[in-house]
Amino acid sequence: MYFLAGDIGGTNGHVALMRAAGDGRPGGIETLAYRVFPCASFPSLAALLQAFIASEVHTPVSRCVLACAGQPMGDEVVNDNLAWPVRSDVLRATLGLDEVALLNDFEALAYAIEGPLAASGRHLCGPLVRGQGPSLVVGPGTGLGAAMHVPGSPHAAVFATEAGQMDFAPHSLRERKVLAWLAPDGGYVPVERIVSGPGLLTVYEALCALDGEVPSLETPRAVTAAAAAQADAHAVEAVELFCAALGGFTGNLAMTTMPTGGIFLAGGFLSSMFDLLARSAFEERFLHGRSVRALLAQVPVWVTEHGCHGVQGAAHWYLRHRATSDAREGAHA
Ligand SMILES: Nc1ncnc2c1ncn2[C@@H]1O[C@H](COP(=O)(O)OP(=O)(O)OP(=O)(O)O)[C@@H](O)[C@H]1O
C-alpha cells in the first residue's frame, strides 16, 4: 500500500511517499520520496501537499497521515503556531483522498523511537545506556513539543502532550526579569514563549531592552550564529538562558515521568547548536537539586536530528492504528 505521510510544523512541512511492506513495523515501511517545504510559501496545506504530489508521486495514492503541531480534535487541529487552519475533511475533499488521519507531531516522533531515531542521537548528558523505563521526545521549533513512549507488550504506549503550554518557571533573577518584561502585569506565559525559535529571539530582545539597548539581530538563527561566534553579548546570554530554561523544563518533565529509557531532544535546530548546548547550564538545570538530582542523573539525554523521523513515526502510527481498527472491525463482523 502506498500512502503520504506528513510532519507539519509552524515553519516546515516534511512530506514523504511511503510504501507499507509486511506488517507495518518500522523496518517494514519504505520511504520512496521525501521533501521539506517552507509552510509560508503555500496558501494552504492542501497546496503544499499538492506540490509534493505533483513532483514526487507517480502512482495512485488515496491515503494520508499527517503529524501536525497541536492536537487533533475531530477533523480539526487545534494550534496557534500553524501557518493555516488544518482540517482533515477539507484536505480529503480538496485532494480527492479516501482518508486523512491526524496525530500530534511529537506523538509521531515518539513512535519513531522504535525506529532509527533512538540510535541516531549525540549524547548530551547522563548514562550512555538506555534503561527499561519510559522515554521522552522534547523539541523546540516554532513551538515546543513533547511526548512520552512507554514500553509494553504487545505494543508500547505513546502519550501526546501539550507540555510546551505549561507555565514558564523562572529560576535566576535575570529569568524573573525576562518573565516580568514579557508579562508586566503578571499572567500566563507558556514555556514555549521562551523555549522555541521565536522564543530565543524574544529572550534576546528582552535582554537588550532590560539593558537599555536596541536589538540588532532579527532572526533566531542570527542569535545562535552570533552566540557561536561570541559576536554579541546579548546573543550569548540569550542562548545561555534558552539552554538553561530547556534544561529546567526537560528536568520538570523527567520528574513527572522518570524516563530512564532516555530523553531525545529533537526539533529543527537544536542539533545545529549542539556545542552551545553542551557548554551551557542545560545539565545543571536539568538535574535540579536536592534528592531528585540522584534520580535525574540516571536519565540519559541525547540530541537528535529531527529530519525524517517525524514522517517515519507518523507512518508507523498510521499502520498500527489501521491494523487495530481492522482487527476491531473483524471482531464485530
Ligand atoms: N540555527 C537556528 N538557530 C535558532 N533558531 C533557528 C535556527 N534555524 C531555525 N530556527 C528557528 O526554528 C524555528 C523552526 O523550527 P523547526 O525547523 O523545528 O520548524 P517546525 O517543525 O515547523 O516547528 P514546530 O514543529 O515547532 O511547529 C523557526 O522559528 C526558525 O526561525
The ligand as a Gaussian input file, in Angstrom:
#p B3LYP/6-31G(d) Opt

LIG

0 1
 N       20.026000      27.844000      13.601000
 C       18.931000      28.251000      14.240000
 N       19.029000      28.811000      15.455000
 C       17.911000      29.235000      16.117000
 N       16.678000      29.117000      15.635000
 C       16.531000      28.573000      14.425000
 C       17.634000      28.115000      13.657000
 N       17.163000      27.606000      12.495000
 C       15.826000      27.742000      12.540000
 N       15.442000      28.346000      13.677000
 C       14.061000      28.680000      14.099000
 O       13.382000      27.459000      14.391000
 C       12.001000      27.595000      14.100000
 C       11.593000      26.458000      13.188000
 O       11.797000      25.266000      13.845000
 P       11.568000      23.861000      13.115000
 O       12.506000      23.740000      11.979000
 O       11.591000      22.805000      14.169000
 O       10.143000      24.088000      12.476000
 P        8.790000      23.337000      12.649000
 O        8.992000      21.867000      12.540000
 O        7.886000      23.919000      11.655000
 O        8.423000      23.697000      14.147000
 P        7.228000      23.113000      15.098000
 O        7.170000      21.628000      14.917000
 O        7.667000      23.513000      16.480000
 O        5.981000      23.812000      14.664000
 C       11.824000      28.956000      13.441000
 O       11.365000      29.860000      14.445000
 C       13.243000      29.312000      12.998000
 O       13.428000      30.722000      12.976000

